[in-house]
Amino acid sequence: MERHAGLLTRPKVEMDAGLKGLVALILAIAASRSSNGWELLSFALYLLIITILLRNDLGFIKRNLASFGLVFVLPYSLGLLLSLLATRFFPGAVYTPPISVEVTFFKMAKLFFIWYIGSLYFFTTPFPEIAMVLNRLLSPLNSIGVPVTKHLNMVNFTVDQLAQSIDRFQADTMEAARNLFKDHDCSIKTRLGALADLVVGFIVDSLQTREQVQDEFEQSAIPSGRYQMRILKNDVVALFSLIIFLGVFCSAARVELLFSIL
């Protein structure tokens, strides 16, 4: 069954976590270097193809658009609105730089692509594999007293426990809540009280398993063995497609220049 955390699921397309991370890093750098609309368009098409191959879930794009809007677009819009209102009612009191809708949209699009690339990587790569890659890359820090392995083990264990908690919450508490609201004979006050009891019960149950969780943490560890890069068939295809995309991406600047001349 797919875990809700997404980080523990087996990917639809098997790839080496290290190589996939390298591809994601190159794409993020390329996104930050985008300078025209043709490059953004090529990026959008390439990410759409990757999403279909890795997730086969176009709803993933909608969820990322919604979360990006809540985290970045909404706060920016509110700040911009407050700035415009302050300028309108208190002219001269607040400095408002010239606002370019085109420049703002372009920067937001680049930021979204970077956000989406990171989201796609983490939601299609099991976290234990990511932890092994990071443990290999940051292993020199262990020799100077920075407990990288210990901290990665803690994060890995926490992610796993959160995924299990979400599964239990949806399987038990949410199901009980749905049954409660299906009962039309209960008053709103009764429903709210019963819902509060369900949440409290879930919290109490979580606290009661604290010692068990502590024991499991002491026995847990990042999957044994050092990370070794495995070049699979899908990795070769991914690297080849990345080279083609970078060629198209670089050509997009020439297309923009050609259109500006015409």
Buried (B, 14 or more C-beta within 10 A) or exposed (E): EEBBBBBBBEBEBEBBBBBBBBBBEBBBEBBEEBEBBBBBEBBBEBBEEBBBBBBEEEEBBEEBBEEBBEEBBEEBEEEEEEBEEBBEEEEEEBEEEEEEEEEEEBEBBBBBBBBBBBBBBBBBBBBBBBBBBBBEEBEEEEEEEEEBBEBBBEBBBEBBBBBBBBBBBEEBBBEBBEEBEEEEEBEEEEBEEBBEEBEEEBEEEBEEBEEEBEEEBEEBEBEEEEBEEEEEEBBEEBBEBBEEBBEBBEEBBEBBEEEEEE
